[in-house]
Amino acid sequence: MKKRRWAALVLCLLLVFQTAALPADAAESVYFVAAGNEVLPLSDDTMPFWSGGYLYIAASTFSGTSRKALGVSYMGSGQTAVLYNNSGDRSLIFDLDKDYTQDREGNISYPGALRRGGVVFVPAYLVARYFNLLYSVLDVENGYLVWIRQPSFNMTDKQFANAAEYPCAISYAEYIKKKKTSSGTSAVEDPTGTEIDGKSVYLCLEAGDGTEALLDALDDYEAQAAFFCTPEFLESRGGLLRRMTATGNSIGILVDAADETRTVEEQLAAGSRALERATCGGTRLAMVRNGKDEDLQAAQAAGYRCVQPSLDRSAYELKTASNARSLLQRVSAFRGNISVWLGDTAAGAGLRAFLNAIENADGRCLALTETS
């Protein structure tokens, strides 16, 4: 009887471990694909999947505009699929009847390619290793993003996932629309719509030469923002600082951890003294450029809240109505309130367009504080 119980226990444990491994092979999550900086169209026919512990991607990923971005091209004929680099000196040959692949020198590697619904899929790990590419599987809204790129691509996983959020949302909306249409049911609402529904948006801007125009735009729409100022700006622009505080905007200190002449703490102290002289007030908001963990910890130890906005848009301009629509769409894709770092890319006209759009979408722009 004891042997039977032990056998039953072992069987249960095996089932548990097998079940734990199932999501990789059997989950029905949506998988987006990005090649370089381009998010590819989403389709059930070419969607990546897991098999045998390997992630498979459509060989057609290496066609079209992706060939230039990745430096690898795809050619298929009958039972053979070939991936080759653009200089023509490296190639992987997949015989669809075999469970392995070989290169042009005859070296064999596992696993081979698979065919689903007439579409050829190749193992991402093997292809990336052979052609010296990088790939990541990133958590994104509505699923996962398989990002393939050359090693020289200068973005972190987090930065790219953030930048790809809107293209993924557009791709997902088209995907759902097609599925609903093909099934004969009415299309669902576009998840990238611009209804904000009372959401609070905390704009964070770098103070500079265009600050006065930005303040004019905020005043006209009875909106507020947070202006991050360098110690030098705080020392020399007392009039603008007093206007900021009088109109409900907040002020933060912008410091640079790469400054070789002053530490982060010294810059914060200098900025704090200048702000107090100009406004008879202070701030505990700070933003640290080029900061590492120890720099942020030093600022926090000095009593400052180091702001790390939900969305970094400092690489994109906010100068036109088109820029404003793009920003609104990105903001609407986030759930709940959101803080946005615009850096020094905003101009008065672009900010006015965004404030008008956010007002029409029933949202509001508020000044970031130590507790918001």
Stockholm file with secondary structure:
# STOCKHOLM 1.0

chainA/1-372         MKKRRWAALVLCLLLVFQTAALPADAAESVYFVAAGNEVLPLSDDTMPFWSGGYLYIAASTFSGTSRKALGVSYMGSGQTAVLYNNSGDRSLIFDLDKDYTQDREGNISYPGALRRGGVVFVPAYLVARYFNLLYSVLDVENGYLVWIRQPSFNMTDKQFANAAEYPCAISYAEYIKKKKTSSGTSAVEDPTGTEIDGKSVYLCLEAGDGTEALLDALDDYEAQAAFFCTPEFLESRGGLLRRMTATGNSIGILVDAADETRTVEEQLAAGSRALERATCGGTRLAMVRNGKDEDLQAAQAAGYRCVQPSLDRSAYELKTASNARSLLQRVSAFRGNISVWLGDTAAGAGLRAFLNAIENADGRCLALTETS
#=GR chainA/1-372 SS CHHHHHHHHHHHHHHHHHHHHHHHHHCCCEEEEEETTEECCCCTTTCCEEETTEEEEEGGGGSTTHHHHHTEEEEEETTEEEEEETTSSCEEEEETTSSCEEETTCCEESCCCEEETTEEEEEHHHHHHHTTCEEEEEEETTEEEEEEECTTCCCCHHHHHHHTHHHHHHHHHHHHHHHHHHTTSCCCCCTTCCCCTTCEEEEEEECSTTHHHHHHHHHHTTCCCEEEECHHHHHHCHHHHHHHHHTTCEEEEEEETTCSSSCHHHHHHHHHHHHHHHHSCCCCEEEEETCCHHHHHHHHHTTCEECCCSEECTTSCBCSHHHHHHHHHHHHTSSSCEEEEEETCBCHHHHHHHHHHHHHTTCEEECCCSCC
#=GC SS_cons         CHHHHHHHHHHHHHHHHHHHHHHHHHCCCEEEEEETTEECCCCTTTCCEEETTEEEEEGGGGSTTHHHHHTEEEEEETTEEEEEETTSSCEEEEETTSSCEEETTCCEESCCCEEETTEEEEEHHHHHHHTTCEEEEEEETTEEEEEEECTTCCCCHHHHHHHTHHHHHHHHHHHHHHHHHHTTSCCCCCTTCCCCTTCEEEEEEECSTTHHHHHHHHHHTTCCCEEEECHHHHHHCHHHHHHHHHTTCEEEEEEETTCSSSCHHHHHHHHHHHHHHHHSCCCCEEEEETCCHHHHHHHHHTTCEECCCSEECTTSCBCSHHHHHHHHHHHHTSSSCEEEEEETCBCHHHHHHHHHHHHHTTCEEECCCSCC
//
